[in-house]
Amino acid sequence: MTFPVSRRAAISSLALAITSAFAQASETSNPAVASVVVTASRTPQAAADVLSDNITLSSQDILRSGAGNIVDLLQKQRGIEVARNGGPGTSASVFIRGGDSRQTVVLVDGVRIGSSTSGIANWSALPLANIERIEIVYGPLATMYGADAIGGVVQVFTKRGTGAPAINASVGAGSDKTRSADASVSGGAGRFNYALTLTRDQDEGFSATKPGNYSYNGDNDGYTKDSASGQFGVALAQGHEAGLLFMHSSLDAQYDNGASNFDARGEQVLNNVALYSKHQFSPAWQVRFQASRADDKSSNFSNATATGYSRLDTRQNTYSAQSDLALGADLLQVLLERREEDVLSSSAAALSRDRSTNSAAASYSIKRGAHLGTVSARHDNSSQYGSVNTGGIGYGYRISSTLRANASFGTSFRAPTFNELYYPSYGVESNRPEHGRNAEAGLVYNTGASQVTAVYYRNRLKDLLVSTSVCPVEAASHPYGCAYNVNRATLSGLSVGARTTVGPLELSGAFDLQDPQDDTTGKQLVRRAKRHASLAAEYSSGALVLGAGVQMSGKRFDNTSNTATLSGYGLLNLFASYRFAPDWTAIVRWNNATDKQYELAGTYATAGSQAFIGLRYGVK
């Protein structure tokens, strides 16, 4: 199930995919598309004007996906693959367009999260029930977000409040003694608006590892997750607003650590808080200020002795000022930002470091009849890795009221993690950032009732930081190798997504043909398939909704030499909901209904067939 994606084949496939999707899409007259995307330009923008490839998942999309956690939800999306070391409470990686998990920026309500030591966001600690919508923007967004936005940006928006008071709650239970409960209240009155959500998730789980793993222990590895998120805003005067956003999540998850009877577990805590103000000084000019703090705290208990405890904390403080000036139909944006990273490690004192990055960026977007365009540039200056300049340019042409062609080029970079810089006998302090150069072209077709997106991309990466078996520098202090800038890679592929409505039936699907290749070795990048796809159908009739979805992936490799193979898989997921009273809905989901046995990481287990039933209440 593997094959190279040549440019000629990809372009031919793109044309065929668009033609086939058009043939299946229903015809409607020039509709108005009201959806808005924030992440692509750091300001609300009509989706029809966004040149970057993107998708938005609404609260209804999340509910009807049947996913029980954010990792499972992302696994179903176009252009995304995941790997996980066991059940939903264990560590996970998210790969966008074949990129490394460290090449993705993750935001919660505009606050950047993640560990500065591993470079990865703690996906398992993010609470799904607190989320109102998710925006996924593909491709390099370094001019908007700086370091690490190579593969894309994922932004989570927690629930907000407007209008009359609204109360929502749900409870549910399922396989592996899964239990969940959440409650929220939101609204707005006069100058104030508010929202507060509380959640708890518990799961007794299954063994995270399989026989053959050096940490194998056949006991169940479950988790408990408690979360709270909120938003409070106040209108200071006409056109002027200030507010507070916060999210807290605490995850206590068991994991395997060999045959010992000790209950090995990890505790992860995410704390995000942001203070912001928005000022509309004139109809054409708005300025936004934000100060935020994000804490990623991790504690591990691997045995009953003092040496079995370790703690690793990352704190990120970010301060930004953004000016948006409308010049007719055009938009000029200027951004100033400072990001401070501070790491505290109990087990490796060399990791207890800090660094700061000062940034300045500008972008200019135009709308001229059928033409759309944007040009942007950014300068980042780090106290650790020095200065990096990035830029991007994009162009879109409306072929008709429903069809648009796009093309873009952008540069990006990934900053070395603290592990790659300072971890004893592994990190090298002189390591440099990775760099990317991405070019892509695509077509977007949207009638409102039917949407099709097809994009071909080619992202060339250099100075990749990899683990070398022989360290080219500082050999005496790195006898077993080190992290070093030695590799090059090419991430190329075709990504197609489509959705259409035929009467009470909504059909959607996506497929990705990609070639994530390590150019230095000629091997396929670890845990990334050359093709993956999804199909879904949803039937609505009055109060009843029935849904079915299929996820498919080709084979992947579990090591850099491509000698350990992870087989391809296909999963069938079923979903149903019934609104039996005006404010009450019953939901049922059955994931992996055929009980497919598969692996996302070698010798780590995945969930078999799982059922869940829940009850939701909502009134406004």
Buried (B, 14 or more C-beta within 10 A) or exposed (E): EBEEBEEEEBEEBBEEBBEEBBEEBEEEEEEEBEEBBBBBBBBEBEBBBBBBBBBBBEBEBBBBBBBBBBBBBBBBBBBBBBBBBBBBBBBBBBBBBBBBBBBBBBBBBBBBBBBBBBBBBBBBBBBBBBBBBBBBBBBBBBBBBBBBBBBBBBBBBBBBBEEEEBBBBBBBBBBBEBBBBBBBBBBBEEEEBBBBBBBBBBBBBBBBBBEEBEBBBEBBBBBBBBBBBBBBBBBEEEEEBBBBBBBBBBBBBBBBBBEEEBEBBBBBBBBBBBBBBBBBEEEEEBBBBBBBBBBBBBBBBBEEEEEBBBEBBBBBBBBBEBBBBBEEEBBBBBBBBBBBBBBBBBEBEBBBBBBBBBBEBBBBBBBEEEEBBBBBBBBBBBEBBEEBEBBBBBBBBBEEEBBBEBBBBBBBBBBBBBBBBBBEEBBBEEBBBBBBBBBBBBBBBBBBBBBBBBBBBBBBBEBBBBBBEEBEEBEEEBEEBBBBBEBBBBBBBBBBBBBBBEEEEBBBBBBBBBBBBBBEBEBBBBBBBBBBBBBBBBBBEEEEBBBBBBBBBBBBBBEBEBEEEBEBBEBBBBBBBBBEEEEEBBBBBBBBBEEBEBBBBBBBBBBBEBBBBBBBBBEE
